[in-house]
Amino acid sequence: MFLELSDGVIEHALLAEVFYADANGQMTLATFDNGSIPLEVVEWLIS
């Protein structure tokens, strides 16, 4: 499963994505603009 976070202004400009692998239960978070993503938003995206 993928969850993607964008700012909604520029189409396809991702700020972060979370990938969950069903095969092994591993979750990966990738951020693409670390300075503009508040910690609260990152925590919400992971939850």
For each residue, the residues with C-beta under 8 A, 3 or more apart:
1: 19 20 22
2: 17 18 19
3: 17 18 45
4: 14 16 17
5: 14 15 16 17 37 41 45
6: 10 11 12 13 14 15
7: 10 13 15 36
8:
9: 13
10: 6 7 13
11: 6
12: 6
13: 6 7 9 10
14: 4 5 6 17 32
15: 5 6 7 31 32 33 36 37
16: 4 5 29 30 31 32 37 42 45
17: 2 3 4 5 14 29 30
18: 2 3 27 28 29 30 45 46
19: 1 2 27 28 30
20: 1 25 26 27
21: 24 25 26 27 28
22: 1 25
23:
24: 21
25: 20 21 22
26: 20 21
27: 18 19 20 21 46
28: 18 19 21
29: 16 17 18 42 45 46
30: 16 17 18 19
31: 15 16 34 37 42
32: 14 15 16
33: 15 36 37
34: 31 37
35:
36: 7 15 33
37: 5 15 16 31 33 34 41 42
38: 41 42
39: 42 43
40: 43 44
41: 5 37 38 44 45
42: 16 29 31 37 38 39 45 46
43: 39 40 46 47
44: 40 41 47
45: 3 5 16 18 29 41 42
46: 18 27 29 42 43
47: 43 44
